[in-house]
Amino acid sequence: MKKIIIALILAIMFGNMTSVCAYETAVNSNDYANIIAYGNQIITLIQNSADGPEKQNILVTRYNQVGLAYAALGDYENSAKTFDTLYNYAKKYG
């Protein structure tokens, strides 16, 4: 249920249900390349939105999944960069 609510919030905020649905499908099927592609699209879309708990939850979750996907594909450099970004973001917002 929580995933559905987050997906709806993203779709309403950005009118981009395609990326949200594709991202969820990629996560559910361990499609690492598309987790990275659609996860990064969602991150880009939401970064400039107003701060709030929904934004924080979405960004933390997406950064984490994208970082794990990079690692699963053996791209440890991008995985480390993504987790560094996540760490800095989390540190800033608690």
Disulfide bonds with the S-S distance in Angstrom:
none
